Amino acid sequence: MNYQKEIQINTASETIKRKGLPAALWALTISAFGIGTTEFVIVGLLPTVASDLDITIPSAGLLVSLYAIGVAIGAPILTALTGKIPRKMLLVSIMLLFVIGNGLASIAPGFITLVLARILTGFAHGVYFSIGSTIAASLVPEEKRATAISIMFAGLTLAIVTGVPLGTFIGQHFGWRATFIGVSILGIIGLVASVLLVPKNLKNGKTASLKSQFKVLGNKRLIFAFLMTAMGYGGTFVVFTYLSPILQKITGFQEYTVTFILLIYGIAIALGNLIGGKIANKNPLRALLWMFAAQGLVLLTFYFTVVSPVLSIITLFFLGGLSFASVPGLQLLVVQIAEKELPGTEDVASGINIAAFNIGIAIGSYAGGMIVTSSLGLESTPWIGALFLVITVLITLYSIRLSKKN
């Protein structure tokens, strides 16, 4: 299927497209910024939330894994169920749900209520990035699709550069509830941007039937692409979920210093995302192989450098860049496979891949929590994460072999 024919945009957007990037792409990026902030800001707030609600840090870690499960459910299932809703109306509705979810989190009276609010917000996240990826890819020429996806995801990664450190700072000084109020405001900005910048006449992709969804899950190449996504991302979140307590308890940084380190980590993520998108444009599979191998090596290195304040920051910079460099390539790979082998299922395949990202987050953060409470302790999370990447490299090698047969 040709995405340029699938989704038509209005004349004004076509004019912008000829001159540069389409305005609708910036609307997607702005909203992704708000969604990225609410997803990752909890990482910096785990000790604060745990202390305020009188729960353990591993229990607070469930706010990461259960949010991810909400996304995993929302991405494939809700994407399919909302297939007939006009794209702009759906984008606006998603951002409204996002605002409501974060508003509820800010007034949650206890841990259970906070978890439910996070799951609700996760539903919005899942649908947003699944349809956003295919819309972003449709707005540019074919050879620029990975770049367009990376620009949209740059909103998510830039959230880690600015939103997460700022949200962490606000939570540490004014309480974690103030952070969620701030995120709700970001959601309102994203909602307004969608209303103003996204064209009204975006055409819906073909609504995938239940049968076609099973076809996606039955396609061998897509299954291995989803496994690459889950395991690669999962390895990162074994460590990333507990990065704040790791830096404070093992490396010896003070709480206020962690905010600064999260800023450095976020800058590396933004750079890695953009560079990864450009590298993956021509041959995403080959690029992903080298990205995963390098990521596993850096995770293992972090196991040895975590005790050194200087070396740990340097290692985290490389880890941040590599951890998210694979995102646009993985999304492009899934879209390309679905486009070639199962035309008409691109949205659902993209949605399932978003679910795979978050299944990886859930598995990684849960595994990290198990490690933290075991005799292995916080210091073992980097090498456990590296094992995830070893498996990912093997999956990628097999995926390359499969691609050569087609």
Summary of the structure (lengths in Angstrom):
residues: 406
radius of gyration: 19.8
end to end distance: 17.8
largest distance: 62.0
contacts: 1639
relative contact order: 0.16
helix: 85%
strand: 0%
